[in-house]
């Protein structure tokens, strides 16, 4: 059990999604950094003056970073995202990951928690994810990852993200340790699905750079890994629909409405009236589920919010009117307080939220640190990972 209050740092902090989630788990963030002046302005408006360092992380000496128990980072996702140019680690921004490796190597925190887009698992046959795993595993961390979606935390947005958690392995527990005591992401619901036990784990662990698929859950240590498909997490909080988080009509300014234009476009569109990945699609120019010019309903969930400017102007049918989502609704779809980005222009708030981390996911993970979170069925022997 964790008895002392953990201290964290937040790299590529954005508007503070990690910090919010960590605070809910009674973990103190002692240092944060971002290169965006606007992000830092929002961050300080919520956490206080000098709560974040505005600087390129590559220009910050590691000696300036305080000692900490957990390093968190939503490292820049554009190079890995299907919404970006898919350049991966060949893109210069990908090398920012090297800063994470250097800090972990020199500061030696007990834990790290990283977040990135789902696409990271599969881009170029999973090579980039394996590259990241390999670099992290060389630092003597037991690594576990899982895809997590905020819809399981009562937030009506389809936003699969891969979270990567690392636990430092010291000389006392390096020989053998129980997965059920180390795992952060496994739950009792996964016991029936797991294909490994203490007798077979060694034979299932393969060199990380082996050409193979990366599934939605896995573990890695010392340049070897095991991965398999697990069921989606059970709901931690009751699911909501988009309609459940909308602002009252009386609070929505006229600038958000496009009713006349939408009605004109509908005449040029075909009705769809179906759900795609939980998102209600009413009309589309081609009568399909592609975004393009689409009119959405509110009886499903929202598709993944992004920083793309064009996404700000998607039309939703709300009652008898048609409008875009408000900045407040974007905040709610990310699990932030309504006024979190109040110091930024409404136009800029969309991108700020679209690039953020969902605090509720971080909170769930953080509250599981240092605890036994699952057990195998009685028919299984204890699973130990022999090194």
Secondary structure, 3 states (H helix, E strand, C coil): CCCCCCEEEEECCCCCHHHHHHHHCCCEEEEEEECCHHHHHHHHHHHCCCCCEECCHHHCCHHHCCCCCEEEECCCCHHHCCCCCCCHHHCHHHHHHHHHHHHHHHHCCCEEEEEEEHHHHCHHHHHHHHHHHHHHHCCCEEEEEEEECHHHECCCECCCEEEEEEEECCCCCCCEEEHHHHCCCCCHHHCCCCCCCCCCHHHHCEECCCCCCCCCEEEEECCEEEEECCCCCCCCECCCCHHHHCCCHHHCCHHHECHHHHHHHHCCCEEEEEEECCEEEEEECCCCCCCCCEEECCCCCECCCCCCHHHHHCEEEECCEEECCCHHHHHHHHCCCCCCCCCCCHHHHHHHHHCCCCHHHHHHHHCCCCCCCCCCCCCCCCCEEEC
